[in-house]
């Protein structure tokens, strides 16, 4: 039997239970992974609430790392004992799990299992944003919210290596220091700051080429005003609440903004794309800067981990240690 965190029905963290389940043996094309860690992401919270529906009961978690302990028929790329990470496959809040073999990626020595488990989905999201949603080139100006958060800590150094200039928003001075350390060129501090005005001033009145907003309704209008004509606006989350109203008139023709609601789960659903994206994401993690994983929670404390992330009490990338 294996311990898992099971969601009984959509709703609050009280619907999460630490229970034992039989995992079974891997079928054709599968591996069984003995996990050492699983990441905690906002997508887990959206799935828990039913915003992204799952069949119940469900085991949440879409990224993790561990050691292969069994392989199914036809699996030749992995052997028992291999250390791997994965992203985009629901079922991570577990001591062990079955996983399609194509989802696995061997980890190099310079990428720890903890870093992979807590960061691979965010790294794949960064790849989607910087290479698919908006092709970043030298000189691209980017506005990203939650500059001390896990996604921004990966997006910013990756974008800097591509030649981008970055403005980040944060809520406190301490978080501003983290954002600057992760590659922001300038930081807007405070929930009541004039985000659009500061962004326009920073870009000589033009607005930024690319806005990445994971907050939702509280920052949507300011983000829109901060984006340049023919710029790109990516809404990647709703940590502060869902968008209340959006119409075509909000985006054009005067603004002429390209608006995206990109799904990293959809981005990673194609095995051929997945292979190249996960490799590029692992390379980006190994390229630095050195990241401190945290905060860390026991698997049995998954509800506390989700609450901490949901309430904005975390910086960096939360991890369930297994």
N, C-alpha and C positions, 0 to 999 in steps of 0.2 A: 504494500500500500504506500501511497505517496501523498504528502500533504500539499493541498492546493488552497487558494483563496477563491471561494465560489460566490458568485453573485446570484441570489435567488430570484430577484425581480428588479426592474428598473426603479431607481430611487436614491435614497441617501446611503451613507457609508454603513448604516446599521444593517443593510441588506447584504453586506459582505461577511462571509463566515470562513473560518479556518477549519477545513475538514480533510478527511482521508478519502482518497479515491484510487481505484485500480487503473493504472496507466496502460498496461498491456505491452505487447511486443511490437516492434516496427513492422509495418507491411511493406510491400514492394515500393521502392523509391523513397522510403522513410528512414529516419534515424531516431534513436531515443537519446535525448540529451539530459545528462545529470547537471542541472544548472547550478552555477555559483552566484548568479545575480540576475535581477530583472529590473529594467527601467520603469519609472513611473512618469507618465505623460498626461497632458491634458486630454488626449484622445481617450484615455482610460476613464476619465471623469465623464466625458460626453457619452461614452458607451454605458457607464454605470447609470447615468440619468435617463437613458433612452433616447438621447438626441441622435445618436448613431445606434440604431437598434441591433440587438443580438438575440439569438435564440437562447431561452432560459432553460435550465441554469447555465451560467457561462463562467469561464475563467478569463479574467481580464489580463492585460499586459501584452504589448506588441513588440517588445525587444528584450533580448537577454544574451547571456553567454554561459558557457559551461564546457563540459567534457563529454564527448561521444561515448556512450556505454553499450550501444548495440546498433547494428545496421541491418536494414532490410534487404530483400532480394533486389539485385540490380544496382545497388549503391557501390560505386567503385572509387569515388572521389574522397571518401572518408574511411578511416579505420578507428577501431576502438582506441580511446586515449587521445584522439585529436582534440585540440582546444579551438572552439569555434564561437562565433557570434552570429546573430541574425537580427532582422528587423521586418516588421510588417505582417507578422503571423500572430493572431490572437491566441492566448493561452499561456502567457509568460509568468503569471503569478503562481508558480508551482516549483516544487523541489526537482521534479523531472517532468519531461514532456516528450510527446512524439512531434516530429517536425519534418515537413517535406525536405528531402535532402538538398534540393536546389536553393532552399532558403539559407543554408549554412554557408559560412565563409571562414576559412582558417585565419587565425589571428597571428600577426607577426609578433616577435618577442617584444618590440617596443610599444605595443598596444596592450595594456593590461586587460584582464577579463572584466574588472570593475568598470573601466572606462568604456569598453565596448558595450557592456550590458546597459549602461546608463545613457549612452550617447549615440548609438548607431542610428536610431530612428531620426533623431534631430539632425544628424549629419546627412542622412538621405534627404531630409526636408530641405536642408541647405543646398544640396545639389539640385534639387527640383527648382528651388527659387532662383538660383544664380545661373543655371544652365538651360532651364526650360521656360519658366515663367517670364523671366527677363534676362536676356543674354548680357551679362555684365562685361564691360570692356574698360580699358584704362580711362579714368576720368568720370565714370558713372557715379552719380551722387545717389546715396541711399539714406532713407530715414527708416530706422527700426525702433519699435517700441520694446519696453521691458529689456533694456540694454544690459542688465545684470543677470538675465535669465539664461536658461540652458540653451535655447535655440540661438539667441543672439551671440552667446559665447563661442559658437561654432561658425555662424554666418559671418561675423565681422572679420576674424582673421583670414578666413577663406576668401572673402571679398577683397580684403586688403592685398592679398597675394595676387589678385587679378587686376589690381590697380584702381580700385574704387575708393571714393571718399565717403565717410560714414558719419551721420549724425544719429545719436541714440537718445532716447528718453528714459529717465529713471525717476524714482520717487524720493530718493534720499541722497545725501552727499556720499555716504558710504558706498551706495550702489553706483554712483557716478565714478568713483575710483575704480571699481571693478570693470565698468564699461570701457573706460579709457585704457585699462590694462589689457583688455581683450581686443583693442584695435579701433575704438571710436576716435574720430578726429575732434569731435565736439559733442557735448552732452547738454541736454535740456533737463533741468531738475525741477520736480514738483508736479503734482497732479493738476494744478490750476495754471500752469505755464501757458504762454501764448505759443503753442507748438507751430502753428501755421506761420505766424509772424516771424518766429526765429528761423524757420526753415527757408522762408523767402529771403530774409536778410542774408543768410549764409550762402545762398545761391544767386546773389545779386538780383533778386526779384523774380527769378525764373521758376522756382520750385524744384523739388528733387526729381530725379529721373525715375526712382523706384522707391515705393513706400511698402514696408512690410509691417502689417498691423495684426497682432495677436490678441488685442484687448477687446475689440468689438465696439459696441455702441458708444461708450464714453469718449473714445478717441476718433470715431469714424469721420465726423465732419471736419475736424482739424486735420486729419490725415489727408482727406480729399483736397482740402484747400492748400495743403503743403505740396501736393504733387503737381509737377509741371504739365503743361499741355502736351499731349501725346506721350505722357509718362505712363507708368504701370503702377497699379495699386493691387497688392495681394493681401487679402483677408485670410489669415491662417489660423484664426482662433477667436474665441469669444470669452476670454477669461473675465472680462468685466460686464458681460451681458450680450445677448444676441442683437444683431442689427434690427432696429424697429421698423425702419422704412427705407427702401432703396428703389429708385426708379431710373429709367433710362435718362431722364433729364438731369439727374445728379452727375452723370458721367459725360454727357455731350449734348449738343455739339460744341458748346463754348469751351468746355474743359477738354474734350477729346481724350479722355483717360481710358486706358484699357484696364478693366476690372476683372480680377481673378479670384475664384474660391477654390484653390487647388487642393487636391486630396493626395497626401503622400501614400496612403494605402492603395489608391488607384495607380499611382505612379510606380509602385513596387509590385503590382500584381502580375506584370508580364515577366516571365523568367529570363528572357534574353536581356531586357532592360535592367532587370534586377542585378544580374551578374556584374554588369559594368558599373552600375550606381553604387553597389555595396563595396566594390573594390576601390572606387574613387573616394568613397566616404571613409574607409579605413585609412587610406593614404592621407587624407586631410587630417584625421585625428592624430596620426603619427607625426604630421608636420608641425604640430604645436599651435599655440603655446602650450606648455605643460599645464594640465588642468587638474584641479583638485576635485575628486568625486565627492558628492555629498549634497545634502545630508543623507545618512544611512539609517535604514530601518530594518528590523527583522521581518521576514515574510509574514509572520503572524500579526504584524502591526501595519499591514497594508492600508487599513482604514485611516490610521494616523498619518501615513505618508500622503495619501490622497488629500486629506483635510489640510495638511500643511501646504501642499502645492496650490490647492484651490483657494486658500485664504491669503496667498501672497507672502507666506512666511518663509519661503525658501529662496535661496540663490543657487545658481548652478543646476546640477542634474541629480534629482533624487534617485536613490538606489535601494532596492530590496535585497538585502544580503541573505543568501540561502546557505 
